[in-house]
């Protein structure tokens, strides 16, 4: 599983022009699901999402995770993260998990995140979504389960 995280001051997700999800300070996580991913990858990625130290402590060092700060989390499925881009000029998606199976794992990630953290929002799997954000830093990391 792939998680592209951005530390944000805020993020808003709209679908068909309607506000669907909105967070304040925290993390926007774009999630790509690959063929070999399973429930154990959900658990590993979730642990990283909640614990990865990207927030400043009292000394200004990145020593705090989302769980430490109580920040908000916006989870968005993004199958393009699973694309193969090494050859040619067109992405290949053979490494992405089929949509029905990927949707199940993404749903599991959202549910477990909501059970383990107070402020979790998500997009809609497979929807055409528009995301606005203010990246804080900028701070962006690519995580793998």
N, C-alpha and C positions, 0 to 999 in steps of 0.2 A: 504494500500500500504506500502511496505517495501522499505527502501532505505539504503543500506549499503554503507556509504561514507568513502573514504580514502583521506586524504589530501596528495597531490602528488607534487613532483617537476616536474614530467613528466609522461605521459602515452601514449602508442601506442597500437592500436588495428589493428590486421591483420585478413584478411579472405582469405583463400586459398593462403597463402603466400604473399599476396599483402597488402600494407599499406592502411587501410580504413579511420582511424581517428587518430589524434595525438594532444595532448594538452601539454602545458607547465604548470607552477605552477597553481594549482587549486584543483578541486575535481574530483575524479573518483566515480561515483555513480552507483552501481549495484542495479537494480530495480526489485522487486518481486511483482506480482499482484495477489491478493487473490480474491476469489469468490465474496465477498460482496463489493469490491471496485467499485467506480463510479467516475464521473467527479469531484465531490467535493473532493475526495481523491487526485486526480491529483493536484488540486489547493493547498491543504494543504501540500502535499509533496513538491511541487515546492517552496512554500514559505519557507519551512524549508531548502531546498537545497540552496537557494539563500541567506538566512539570518542566518543560524545556525552559531554561533560564534566559529569557529575553527582556525582562523588565528590570529597571534599575532599583538597587537597594538605596539605603540612606547615604552611601558614599558615591552613588552614581555609577556603580558597576552592575553589569547584567548578571545578577545573582538570584533573581526571583522568577518563579514560574507563574502561570495564570492562576493556579490554585492558591498560591501565596498572596496574590494581589486581589483576588476576588473579581478580576476582570471578566468581561463577557466574551463569548465564543460564538462565531458565526461559521457554520459548516456548510460548504457548497460542493456538490458533486461536480467534477470536471474530468470527463473521460479523456480529454485531449492531453492531460498530464501523462497518460500511459502510452502515448504515441512513440513510435520509433522514428527518430530524426537523424540517425547517423548517415544514411545514404540518400542521395537524391535531393530533390527540392519539394517533395510532397510527403507529408507525414503518413506513416503506416500505423494501422490500429490493430494489428494481429496480436499484440501483446495485452490488449485490454480485455478484461473479463466481459462476457456477454451481458447485455443490459439487464436481463431479468435477475441474474445472479449478482451482478454489481449492485443493483437496487436493494437487494436483500442485505448485503453487507453494509451498504451505506446506511440503511435504516437501523441496522444493529449498532453502528457507530453513533448515530444520533441518539438512540434510546439509552445506550450506556453512558454517553456524555451527559445527558439530562439526569441520569440517576447519580452521577458522580460530581456534578458541578451545578451550582444554582442558576447561572445565567447562560443558557444555551439556546440559540436560534438556528434555523437551517433553511436552506433553499428547498426547492422541489426537484427531485430526481428527474432528469430528462427535460425539464422545462427550459424555455428560452428566457434567461434571466439577465437583468442589467444590475450591475453592482457598482455603487459609488463608494469611495473610501478616502480617508485621509491617513496615509501611511505615516507613522510616527517614527522618525529617525532619518532616513528610511531604514527600517529593519525588516528583512525578508530572509527566510531560511527554507531550504528544501529538506524535508524529513522523509525518512523511509522506515517502514516497520521492520 
